[in-house]
Amino acid sequence: MSLINEFRETKERIKELENRLASLSQDSKLKKELEFEEKLRALMAEYNKSLRDITVIIDPQSTRDNANKVTRTRSPRKTKRYNNPHNGEVIETKGGNHKTLKEWKAKWGGDTVESWVTLLD
């Protein structure tokens, strides 16, 4: 896109946004919401309360729910045993970042090497 086309397109988008802003500023619902927010913030400042304090007052259950949530951890990976039929070498690993395993995959291909795997518990 040429610079002049980008300029014209940006100018057009600015006009559209200005029109949208003008129509929103005349909306009675927006005026009510802004008035509510202003009064709420003034009340919070008067009583020195934060949004978190207000949430606890209005919905104490929500804070208990958040406190009781347990962060889930990933289950540990299972150990895999790779038995190379070409040379009889055996590798046991939990991940795919094993040096020799990478060499085998480069030499014989990933699908072939994965066919040599046995899962250990």
Buried (B, 14 or more C-beta within 10 A) or exposed (E): EEEEEEEEEEEEEEEEEEEEEEEEEEEEEEEEEEEEEEEEEEEBEEEEEEEEEBEBEEEEEEEEEEEEEEEEEEEEEEEBEBEBEEEEEEBEBEEEEBEEBEEBBEEBEEEEBEEBBEEEE
